[in-house]
């Protein structure tokens, strides 16, 4: 794997990224913003030794993409960061956090190194359809940490004939974000999708969504749970709720894939929406992505606490569509006030 000098040289050193980078906002070092990281990449291409400072510079980026949206030269920074991480990993150069995360995934098929059954949350496994046009891809977080959300999602989707992969593996997103080859996992999942006859893959995880969309065969239609719910909102028999909520845009659903309106359509179908100070393409990153949560937890939570300052007063809860965002925002102090969009819909559907 080699570094793409043409892509690196697109950076014109203007410094626009300094005004939006959530990591730079917390740390203040030039090496902790996009311009500095691109200079580090250029140095690597010129023979710079990858010491601990280089690793910290490249691995503290959440790959949120807000710098890309504000780059006048059009540099695709998340792609550059992931490529640089891959360049180093291919030489055996990585942080301890990268090594642990990759080992967990390769050994267990999930990001936590869990050995118990992935679909232990599922009631009535024997009733799963062996063939279907629709597969619900659960993801590691909901399979092992937010199992009630996984169950509620499946309960909402199964009336549309949705089934599950019998032996779902991690989608590969954490590996790809941190510089590793995920083909083994991708191939295992694709093989099952084809056996089921799936045409549409539905996922409630923003990171899974980007990976399924970008790194899996284009023959599958990939749909996020907010998109699917918005398409079928009239069929769900939802009752209005006397609640006011705000919505946090996950980076991999929003900036990376431009899915802004569908979750809001679902929310406004059941209750009142009060927007965060920074929303849609300007939404602050929760700090959890790109391997930062696992490698730089304190920094990750500092970004999450800053995001919570954007929450408007008087809301009953914070709604989002990414389990990693839920985890980080909850750990940063929001607690149970952060819920999944599916949890909100389940209340309106009388399932809770």
For each residue, the residues with C-beta under 8 A, 3 or more apart:
1: 83 86 87 90
2: 87
3: 8 41 44 45 83 84 87
4: 7 8 80 83
5: 8 9 42 45
6: 9 10
7: 4 10 75 76 79 80 83
8: 3 4 5 11 38 41 42 45 80
9: 5 6 42
10: 6 7 73 74 75
11: 8 34 35 38 71 73 75
12: 72 73
13: 35
14: 35 72 73
15: 18 19 35
16: 19 20 67 70 71 72
17: 20 21 24 33 34 35 67 70 71 77
18: 15 21 24 33 34 35
19: 15 16 70
20: 16 17 66 67 70
21: 17 18 24 25 32 33 34 66 67
22: 25 26 62 64 66 284 285 287 303 306
23: 26 27 32 33 60 61 62 292 299 303
24: 17 18 21 27 28 29 32 33
25: 21 22 28 303 306
26: 22 23 32 299 302 303 306
27: 23 24 32 60 299
28: 24 25 32
29: 24 32 33 36
30: 33 35 36 39
31: 36 37 40 53 56 57
32: 21 23 24 26 27 28 29 36 37 57 60
33: 17 18 21 23 24 29 30 36 37 67
34: 11 17 18 21 37 38 61 67 71 75 77
35: 11 13 14 15 17 18 30 38 39
36: 29 30 31 32 33 39 40 57
37: 31 32 33 34 40 41 57 58 61 77 80 81 84
38: 8 11 34 35 41 42 75 77 80
39: 30 35 36 42 43
40: 31 36 37 43 44 48 54 57 58 84
41: 3 8 37 38 44 45 58 80 84
42: 5 8 9 38 39 45 46
43: 39 40 46 47 48 54
44: 3 40 41 47 48 50 54 84 87 88
45: 3 5 8 41 42
46: 42 43
47: 43 44
48: 40 43 44 54
49: 54
50: 44 54 55 88 91 93
51: 54 55
52: 55 56
53: 31 56 57
54: 40 43 44 48 49 50 51 57 58
55: 50 51 52 58 59 88 93 94 95
56: 31 52 53 59 60 95
57: 31 32 36 37 40 53 54 60
58: 37 40 41 54 55 61 81 84 85 88
59: 55 56 85 95 97 98 178 290 291 292 295 296
60: 23 27 32 56 57 292 295 296 299
61: 23 34 37 58 77 78 81 290 292
62: 22 23 251 285 287 288 289 290 292 300 303
63: 77 78 81 82 177 251 289 290
64: 22 78 251 255 285 289 290
65: 68 69 77 78 251 255 256
66: 20 21 22 69 70 251 255 281 282 285
67: 16 17 20 21 33 34 70 71 75 77
68: 65 71 74 75 76 77 78 255
69: 65 66 255 281
70: 16 17 19 20 66 67
71: 11 16 17 34 67 68 74 75 77
72: 12 14 16
73: 10 11 12 14
74: 10 68 71
75: 7 10 11 34 38 67 68 71 80
76: 7 68 79 80
77: 17 34 37 38 61 63 65 67 68 71 80 81
78: 61 63 64 65 68 81 82 256 290
79: 7 76 82 83
80: 4 7 8 37 38 41 75 76 77 83 84
81: 37 58 61 63 77 78 84 85 290
82: 63 78 79 85 86 176 177 178 179
83: 1 3 4 7 79 80 86 87
84: 3 37 40 41 44 58 80 81 87 88 179
85: 58 59 81 82 88 89 94 98 177 178 179
86: 1 82 83 89 90 179 180
87: 1 2 3 44 83 84 90 91 179
88: 44 50 55 58 84 85 91 93 94 179
89: 85 86 92 93 94 98 178 179 180
90: 1 86 87 179
91: 50 87 88
92: 89
93: 50 55 88 89
94: 55 85 88 89 98 99 102 178 179
95: 55 56 59 98 99 295
96: 99 100
97: 59 100 101 291 294 295 296
98: 59 85 89 94 95 101 102 178 179 180 291 295
99: 94 95 96 102 103
100: 96 97 103 104 294
101: 97 98 104 105 111 174 175 178 291 294
102: 94 98 99 105 106 175 178 180
103: 99 100 106 107 113
104: 100 101 107 108 110 111 112 113
105: 101 102 108 109 110 111 170 174 175 185
106: 102 103 184
107: 103 104 113
108: 104 105 112 113 114 115
109: 105 118 169 170 185 188
110: 104 105 113 114 118 140 143 144 169 170
111: 101 104 105 140 141 170 174
112: 104 108 140 144 145
113: 103 104 107 108 110
114: 108 110 118 144
115: 108
116: 120
117: 120
118: 109 110 114 138 143 144 167 168
119: 122 125 138 143 164 168
120: 116 117 147
121: 143 147 148 150 151
122: 119 125 128 150 151 154 164
123: 151
124: 127 128
125: 119 122 128
126:
127: 124
128: 122 124 125 163 164 166
129: 132 161 163
130: 163 196
131: 163 196 197
132: 129 135 161 162 163 196 197 198
133: 161 197 198 199 200
134: 157 160 161 162 163 198 199 200 202
135: 132 162 163 164 165 193 196 198 200 201 202
136: 153 154 157 162 163 164 202 203
137: 165 168 171 189 201 202 203 205 208 212
138: 118 119 142 143 150 153 154 164 168 203 204 205
139: 142 143 170 171 203 204 205 207 208 323
140: 110 111 112 143 144 170 174
141: 111 144 145 146 205 323 324 327
142: 138 139 145 146 147 149 150 153 204 205 323
143: 110 118 119 121 138 139 140 147 150 168
144: 110 112 114 118 140 141 147
145: 112 141 142 323 327
146: 141 142 149 150 323 326 340
147: 120 121 142 143 144 150 151
148: 121 151 152 343
149: 142 146 152 153 204 323 340 342 343
150: 121 122 138 142 143 146 147 153 154 204
151: 121 122 123 147 148 154 155
152: 148 149 155 156 342 343 346 351 352
153: 136 138 142 149 150 156 157 204 225 342
154: 122 136 138 150 151 157 158 162 164
155: 151 152 158 346 351
156: 152 153 159 229 236 342 345 346 349 351
157: 134 136 153 154 160 162 202 228
158: 154 155 161 162
159: 156
160: 134 157 232
161: 129 132 133 134 158
162: 132 134 135 136 154 157 158 202
163: 128 129 130 131 132 134 135 136 196
164: 119 122 128 135 136 138 154 168
165: 135 137 168 189 192 193 196
166: 128 192
167: 118 188 192
168: 118 119 137 138 143 164 165 189 192
169: 109 110 185 188 189
170: 105 109 110 111 139 140 173 174 175 185
171: 137 139 182 185 186 189 203 205 207 208 211 212
172: 175 176 182 183 185 186 211 215
173: 170 176 177 182 207 208 210 211
174: 101 105 111 140 170 177 178 207 291 294
175: 101 102 105 170 172 178 179 180 181 182 185
176: 82 172 173 180 182 211 215
177: 63 82 85 173 174 207 289 290 291
178: 59 82 85 89 94 98 101 102 174 175 290 291
179: 82 84 85 86 87 88 89 90 94 98 175
180: 86 89 98 102 175 176
181: 175 184
182: 171 172 173 175 176 185 186 211 215
183: 172 186 187
184: 106 181 187 188
185: 105 109 169 170 171 172 175 182 188 189
186: 171 172 182 183 189 190 215 216
187: 183 184 190 191
188: 109 167 169 184 185 191 192
189: 137 165 168 169 171 185 186 192 193 216
190: 186 187 193 194 216 217
191: 187 188 194 195
192: 165 166 167 168 188 189 195 196
193: 135 165 189 190 196 198 201 220
194: 190 191 197 198
195: 191 192
196: 130 131 132 135 163 165 192 193
197: 131 132 133 194
198: 132 133 134 135 193 194 201 220
199: 133 134 220 221
200: 133 134 135 220 221 222 223
201: 135 137 193 198 212 216 220 221 222 223
202: 134 135 136 137 157 162 223 224 225 228
203: 136 137 138 139 171 208 209 212 222 223 224 225
204: 138 139 142 149 150 153 208 224 225 321 323 340 342
205: 137 138 139 141 142 171 208 209 322 323 324
206: 209 210 224 250 251 252 253 256 321 322 324 325
207: 139 171 173 174 177 210 211 252 289 322 324
208: 137 139 171 173 203 204 205 211 212
209: 203 205 206 212 213 222 224 252 253 257
210: 173 206 207 213 214 252 256 257
211: 171 172 173 176 182 207 208 214 215 216
212: 137 171 201 203 208 209 215 216 220 222
213: 209 210 216 222 257
214: 210 211
215: 172 176 182 186 211 212
216: 186 189 190 201 211 212 213 220 222
217: 190 220
218:
219:
220: 193 198 199 200 201 212 216 217
221: 199 200 201
222: 200 201 203 209 212 213 216
223: 200 201 202 203 227 228 231
224: 202 203 204 206 209 227 228 253 257 259 262 321
225: 153 202 203 204 228 229 321 341 342
226: 229 230 253 259 262 263 266 321 341
227: 223 224 230 231 259 262
228: 157 202 223 224 225 231 232
229: 156 225 226 232 233 236 262 266 341 342 345
230: 226 227 233 261 262 263 265 266
231: 223 227 228
232: 160 228 229 235 236
233: 229 230 236 238 265 266 269
234:
235: 232
236: 156 229 232 233 345 348 349
237: 349
238: 233 269 270 345 348 349
239: 270 348 349 350
240: 270 271 348
241: 270 271 344 347 348
242: 271
243: 271 272 316 317 344
244: 271 272 273 274 314 315 316
245: 267 271 272 273 274 315 316 317 318 319 344
246: 273 274 275 276 311 312 315 317 318 319
247: 263 264 267 273 275 276 279 318 319 320
248: 276 283 286 307 318 319 320 325 329 338
249: 253 254 255 260 279 280 283 320
250: 206 253 254 286 320 321 322 324 325
251: 62 63 64 65 66 206 254 255 256 283 285 286 289
252: 206 207 209 210 255 256 257 289 322
253: 206 209 224 226 249 250 256 257 259 263 321 322
254: 249 250 251 257 258 259 260 280 281 283
255: 64 65 66 68 69 249 251 252 258 281 283
256: 65 78 206 210 251 252 253
257: 209 210 213 224 252 253 254
258: 254 255
259: 224 226 227 253 254 262 263
260: 249 254 263 264 280 281
261: 230 264 265
262: 224 226 227 229 230 259 265 266
263: 226 230 247 253 259 260 266 267 319 321 341
264: 247 260 261 267 268 273
265: 230 233 261 262 268 269
266: 226 229 230 233 262 263 269 270 341 344 345
267: 245 247 263 264 270 271 273 319 341 344
268: 264 265 271 272 273
269: 233 238 265 266
270: 238 239 240 241 266 267 344 345 348
271: 240 241 242 243 244 245 267 268 344 348
272: 243 244 245 268
273: 244 245 246 247 264 267 268
274: 244 245 246 312 314 315
275: 246 247 279 312
276: 246 247 248 279 283 310 311 312
277: 309 310 312
278: 282 283 284 310
279: 247 249 275 276 282 283
280: 249 254 260 283
281: 66 69 254 255 260
282: 66 278 279
283: 248 249 251 254 255 276 278 279 280
284: 22 278 303 306 307 310
285: 22 62 64 66 251 288 289 303 307
286: 248 250 251 289 303 304 307 322 324 325 328 329
287: 22 62 292 293 299 300 301 302 303 304 307 328 332
288: 62 285 292 293 300 304 324 325 327 328
289: 62 63 64 177 207 251 252 285 286 292 293 324
290: 59 61 62 63 64 78 81 177 178
291: 59 97 98 101 174 177 178 294 295
292: 23 59 60 61 62 287 288 289 295 296 299 300 303
293: 287 288 289 296 297 300 324 327 328
294: 97 100 101 174 291 297
295: 59 60 95 97 98 291 292
296: 59 60 97 292 293 299 300
297: 293 294 300 301
298: 301 302
299: 23 26 27 60 287 292 296 302 303
300: 62 287 288 292 293 296 297 303 304 328
301: 287 297 298 304 305 328 331 332
302: 26 287 298 299 305 306
303: 22 23 25 26 62 284 285 286 287 292 299 300 306 307
304: 286 287 288 300 301 307 308 328 329 331 332
305: 301 302 308 309 332 333
306: 22 25 26 284 302 303 309
307: 248 284 285 286 287 303 304 310 329 332
308: 304 305 311 329 332 333 334
309: 277 305 306
310: 276 277 278 284 307
311: 246 276 308 315 318 334
312: 246 274 275 276 277 315
313:
314: 244 274
315: 244 245 246 274 311 312 318
316: 243 244 245 337
317: 243 245 246 337 338 339 344
318: 245 246 247 248 311 315 329 334 337 338 339
319: 245 246 247 248 263 267 338 339 340 341 344
320: 247 248 249 250 325 326 329 338 339 340 341
321: 204 206 224 225 226 250 253 263 325 340 341
322: 205 206 207 250 252 253 286 325 326
323: 139 141 142 145 146 149 204 205 326 327 340
324: 141 205 206 207 250 286 288 289 293 327 328
325: 206 248 250 286 288 320 321 322 328 329 338
326: 146 320 322 323 329 330 338 339 340
327: 141 145 288 293 323 324 330 331
328: 286 287 288 293 300 301 304 324 325 331 332
329: 248 286 304 307 308 318 320 325 326 332 334 338
330: 326 327 334 335 336 338
331: 301 304 327 328
332: 287 301 304 305 307 308 328 329
333: 305 308
334: 308 311 318 329 330 337 338
335: 330 338
336: 330 339
337: 316 317 318 334
338: 248 317 318 319 320 325 326 329 330 334 335
339: 317 318 319 320 326 336 343 344
340: 146 149 204 319 320 321 323 326 343 344
341: 225 226 229 263 266 267 319 320 321 344 345
342: 149 152 153 156 204 225 229 345 346
343: 148 149 152 339 340 346 347 352
344: 241 243 245 266 267 270 271 317 319 339 340 341 347 348
345: 156 229 236 238 266 270 341 342 348 349
346: 152 155 156 342 343 349 351 352
347: 241 343 344 350 351 352
348: 236 238 239 240 241 270 271 344 345
349: 156 236 237 238 239 345 346
350: 239 347
351: 152 155 156 346 347
352: 152 343 346 347
